[in-house]
Amino acid sequence: MIAITMTEVEQSLCVQALSGDQGEVLCDLITDQIVLSDHLGAAEKAGAGIVLKFLRSMKDGKNLITKPTK
């Protein structure tokens, strides 16, 4: 698992950027055009999947793979 370290300000800005329809469109685009693409290899899809997991966790407020700095 990748742990992404960010300040509370950075985390807040990420959540704001991913909120609403814009965040959903970005996540859907990554899913449809990268993760589900027939033109990419398994390693590339896996990398995109990690990014997608991060974005969705921030969007949903679950903070699954980030840890705050002190």
N, CA, C and O of each residue as an XYZ file, in Angstrom:
280
protein
N       0.847     -1.181      0.000
C       0.000      0.000      0.000
C       0.887      1.237      0.000
O       1.958      1.245      0.607
N       0.444      2.253     -0.668
C       1.139      3.529     -0.714
C       0.492      4.447      0.319
O      -0.731      4.578      0.361
N       1.309      5.076      1.144
C       0.809      6.068      2.095
C       1.208      7.439      1.586
O       2.388      7.701      1.352
N       0.248      8.299      1.418
C       0.492      9.651      0.926
C       0.403     10.591      2.119
O      -0.610     10.623      2.819
N       1.458     11.350      2.347
C       1.505     12.259      3.472
C       1.160     13.661      2.995
O       1.720     14.151      2.015
N       0.230     14.302      3.699
C      -0.152     15.664      3.343
C      -0.599     16.416      4.584
O      -0.982     15.822      5.592
N      -0.543     17.715      4.488
C      -1.007     18.548      5.591
C      -2.532     18.589      5.578
O      -3.166     18.158      4.615
N      -3.107     19.104      6.643
C      -4.565     19.248      6.693
C      -5.054     20.188      5.596
O      -6.128     19.979      5.030
N      -4.281     21.211      5.298
C      -4.652     22.157      4.242
C      -4.656     21.454      2.886
O      -5.593     21.611      2.102
N      -3.616     20.686      2.615
C      -3.555     19.945      1.352
C      -4.709     18.960      1.239
O      -5.326     18.829      0.183
N      -4.990     18.276      2.330
C      -6.098     17.324      2.331
C      -7.418     18.032      2.068
O      -8.238     17.548      1.287
N      -7.626     19.159      2.705
C      -8.862     19.916      2.514
C      -9.003     20.374      1.066
O     -10.089     20.306      0.491
N      -7.909     20.838      0.483
C      -7.945     21.287     -0.913
C      -8.237     20.126     -1.863
O      -8.965     20.294     -2.841
N      -7.678     18.958     -1.581
C      -7.960     17.780     -2.406
C      -9.430     17.400     -2.328
O     -10.063     17.127     -3.348
N      -9.964     17.385     -1.128
C     -11.374     17.038     -0.947
C     -12.257     18.034     -1.691
O     -13.214     17.639     -2.357
N     -11.940     19.330     -1.580
C     -12.717     20.355     -2.287
C     -12.640     20.159     -3.793
O     -13.649     20.275     -4.489
N     -11.441     19.860     -4.300
C     -11.257     19.688     -5.748
C     -12.022     18.481     -6.277
O     -12.458     18.474     -7.428
N     -12.185     17.469     -5.444
C     -12.835     16.230     -5.882
C     -14.322     16.186     -5.574
O     -15.004     15.234     -5.955
N     -14.825     17.184     -4.903
C     -16.234     17.143     -4.510
C     -17.153     17.432     -5.693
O     -16.761     18.074     -6.668
N     -18.351     16.956     -5.584
C     -19.371     17.240     -6.587
C     -19.160     16.525     -7.906
O     -18.448     15.524     -7.995
N     -19.798     17.066     -8.921
C     -19.785     16.457    -10.247
C     -18.404     16.426    -10.870
O     -18.072     15.475    -11.577
N     -17.589     17.446    -10.624
C     -16.262     17.488    -11.241
C     -15.396     16.331    -10.779
O     -14.702     15.709    -11.585
N     -15.432     16.043     -9.500
C     -14.661     14.919     -8.974
C     -15.143     13.596     -9.531
O     -14.343     12.711     -9.834
N     -16.458     13.462     -9.665
C     -17.025     12.223    -10.203
C     -16.641     12.040    -11.664
O     -16.339     10.927    -12.094
N     -16.651     13.127    -12.427
C     -16.262     13.053    -13.836
C     -14.802     12.631    -13.959
O     -14.471     11.806    -14.811
N     -13.927     13.178    -13.126
C     -12.521     12.803    -13.165
C     -12.334     11.326    -12.838
O     -11.604     10.625    -13.539
N     -12.981     10.850    -11.790
C     -12.877      9.435    -11.415
C     -13.429      8.529    -12.507
O     -12.840      7.492    -12.813
N     -14.550      8.915    -13.090
C     -15.138      8.116    -14.176
C     -14.216      8.084    -15.396
O     -14.069      7.048    -16.044
N     -13.604      9.213    -15.698
C     -12.697      9.292    -16.838
C     -11.502      8.367    -16.640
O     -11.122      7.638    -17.556
N     -10.913      8.393    -15.458
C      -9.775      7.513    -15.173
C     -10.208      6.049    -15.261
O      -9.487      5.213    -15.806
N     -11.384      5.749    -14.723
C     -11.885      4.375    -14.780
C     -12.090      3.926    -16.218
O     -11.579      2.884    -16.628
N     -12.835      4.708    -16.978
C     -13.206      4.313    -18.343
C     -12.036      4.340    -19.328
O     -11.888      3.431    -20.144
N     -11.208      5.382    -19.252
C     -10.177      5.574    -20.265
C      -8.839      4.930    -19.923
O      -8.018      4.705    -20.812
N      -8.607      4.629    -18.648
C      -7.307      4.064    -18.272
C      -7.466      2.666    -17.678
O      -6.935      1.696    -18.219
N      -8.193      2.565    -16.571
C      -8.287      1.279    -15.864
C      -8.956      0.211    -16.730
O      -8.529     -0.944    -16.723
N      -9.975      0.575    -17.459
C     -10.697     -0.397    -18.279
C     -10.224     -0.436    -19.736
O     -10.831     -1.118    -20.562
N      -9.162      0.277    -20.051
C      -8.654      0.355    -21.414
C      -8.084     -0.981    -21.868
O      -7.438     -1.688    -21.095
N      -8.329     -1.315    -23.124
C      -7.749     -2.510    -23.721
C      -6.343     -2.246    -24.265
O      -5.649     -3.180    -24.667
N      -5.924     -0.982    -24.279
C      -4.666     -0.599    -24.895
C      -3.502     -0.508    -23.913
O      -2.374     -0.225    -24.315
N      -3.767     -0.744    -22.636
C      -2.722     -0.623    -21.625
C      -2.408     -1.967    -20.998
O      -3.247     -2.868    -20.960
N      -1.183     -2.084    -20.508
C      -0.771     -3.312    -19.852
C      -1.254     -3.371    -18.410
O      -1.787     -2.399    -17.875
N      -1.058     -4.524    -17.799
C      -1.523     -4.748    -16.425
C      -0.856     -3.797    -15.441
O      -1.516     -3.301    -14.528
N       0.436     -3.533    -15.605
C       1.148     -2.646    -14.682
C       0.610     -1.221    -14.771
O       0.449     -0.545    -13.755
N       0.338     -0.774    -15.985
C      -0.210      0.575    -16.170
C      -1.600      0.681    -15.556
O      -1.917      1.672    -14.899
N      -2.417     -0.323    -15.767
C      -3.762     -0.327    -15.184
C      -3.695     -0.359    -13.666
O      -4.478      0.310    -12.993
N      -2.756     -1.139    -13.121
C      -2.608     -1.216    -11.668
C      -2.209      0.142    -11.102
O      -2.726      0.553    -10.063
N      -1.302      0.837    -11.767
C      -0.899      2.173    -11.322
C      -2.058      3.148    -11.344
O      -2.242      3.932    -10.413
N      -2.837      3.098    -12.408
C      -4.011      3.964    -12.496
C      -5.027      3.598    -11.421
O      -5.715      4.468    -10.887
N      -5.117      2.318    -11.106
C      -6.041      1.877    -10.057
C      -5.670      2.439     -8.701
O      -6.544      2.782     -7.905
N      -4.356      2.538     -8.429
C      -3.906      3.123     -7.163
C      -4.295      4.599     -7.099
O      -4.773      5.080     -6.072
N      -4.087      5.306     -8.200
C      -4.468      6.724     -8.256
C      -5.975      6.861     -8.078
O      -6.440      7.731     -7.342
N      -6.728      6.015     -8.741
C      -8.185      6.062     -8.638
C      -8.638      5.784     -7.209
O      -9.545      6.451     -6.710
N      -8.023      4.814     -6.549
C      -8.367      4.517     -5.162
C      -8.111      5.732     -4.278
O      -8.928      6.060     -3.418
N      -6.977      6.401     -4.488
C      -6.667      7.605     -3.736
C      -7.717      8.685     -3.966
O      -8.235      9.265     -3.012
N      -8.031      8.954     -5.233
C      -9.005     10.009     -5.548
C     -10.372      9.692     -4.949
O     -11.009     10.564     -4.359
N     -10.821      8.458     -5.097
C     -12.131      8.090     -4.547
C     -12.144      8.166     -3.025
O     -13.144      8.578     -2.436
N     -11.042      7.772     -2.380
C     -11.008      7.831     -0.922
C     -11.072      9.272     -0.441
O     -11.722      9.560      0.564
N     -10.409     10.176     -1.144
C     -10.473     11.591     -0.774
C     -11.866     12.150     -1.065
O     -12.420     12.904     -0.264
N     -12.421     11.779     -2.208
C     -13.746     12.266     -2.597
C     -14.812     11.815     -1.612
O     -15.718     12.577     -1.272
N     -14.700     10.561     -1.152
C     -15.698     10.000     -0.250
C     -15.418     10.298      1.217
O     -16.183      9.895      2.093
N     -14.319     11.007      1.488
C     -13.988     11.363      2.863
C     -13.513     10.192      3.704
O     -13.545     10.261      4.933
N     -13.075      9.120      3.062
C     -12.635      7.934      3.805
C     -11.152      7.979      4.131
O     -10.702      7.338      5.080
N     -10.385      8.741      3.341
C      -8.968      8.932      3.623
C      -8.254      7.599      3.797
O      -7.529      7.410      4.773
N      -8.450      6.676      2.863
C      -7.974      5.309      3.005
C      -6.454      5.154      2.914
O      -5.883      4.282      3.570
N      -5.808      5.971      2.125
C      -4.374      5.743      1.927
C      -3.541      6.991      2.170
O      -2.443      7.118      1.628
N      -4.042      7.899      2.966
C      -3.260      9.081      3.297
C      -3.020      9.118      4.793
O      -3.775      8.542      5.575
N      -1.973      9.793      5.168
C      -1.733      9.995      6.596
C      -1.336     11.456      6.793
O      -0.511     11.981      6.044
N      -1.907     12.104      7.778
C      -1.614     13.533      7.982
C      -0.208     13.748      8.522
O       0.332     12.909      9.241
N       0.373     14.886      8.162
C       1.653     15.256      8.742
C       1.405     15.931     10.075
O       0.296     16.391     10.345
N       2.412     15.993     10.893
C       2.257     16.621     12.208
C       2.710     18.039     12.208
O       2.645     18.708     13.239
